[in-house]
Amino acid sequence: MLTIKAISEQLSSTTEPNEWTNELMNDQRSGVQKLVASWLKRLEAQEKVKLEHEEKIQFDNSHKQTTSDLVAGIDEAGRGPLAGPVVTAAVIFKDYPNELFGINDSKQLSRSKRQHFAEIIKKHAYCYSIHIQAVDQIDTLNIYEATRLSMMRSVDSLSIEPQVLLVDAMKLPTATTQHSIIKGDAKSLAIAAASILAKTTRDELMDEFDKMYPEYHFAKNAGYGTALHIEALNKFGPTPIHRRSFEPIKSMIS
């Protein structure tokens, strides 16, 4: 009879029910029953992730006009902060390896998970593009137009032209067939992937700005108007990366 420790180690590498796991169901040891319950719960969670993954792929494919169409997902990060650029990304998938399981709206993932998936997306995407929209463009155009232009630049920079665009809650100035998807990063695999690339890129930029302007804590607040950020603004004034068209910066400099 296997020890509970040995059973735990074997279950950790078992990915589906088999004759041995069926026999474990009849093992009356409370420790074994807890391990089995935990293992079944893990399998259930993995199956849920798999089903959600397949639903996202089906959603993207449902917008194809022909089976050979390439679908690009487009999303942004950083429309709301008081400081830093807006970053947008466009992603096209042609194949869907299991490594892509778990890709979701970047806001639903931890930073370490986003970074992990960003590398997987870059590895397996048919092609992708990232665009960084500078603060001066945000102040000149307004945040909506600056984001829209950045999204368009992301699409135009793709090395392969898509036939369909799935855009997270935005309409782009293009003749390419497009669909504006509300909460698209929760429905579309391509949009979710774009949201991860945009978010991880922007986080890396804000980490660098944190080194330049440590008193503003950009690595923690990503430029959003937290209490510490506002306190630093009142004490030190705006930096070159603050959006002068946003309040309270606009009133500070007027």
Disulfide bonds with the S-S distance in Angstrom:
none
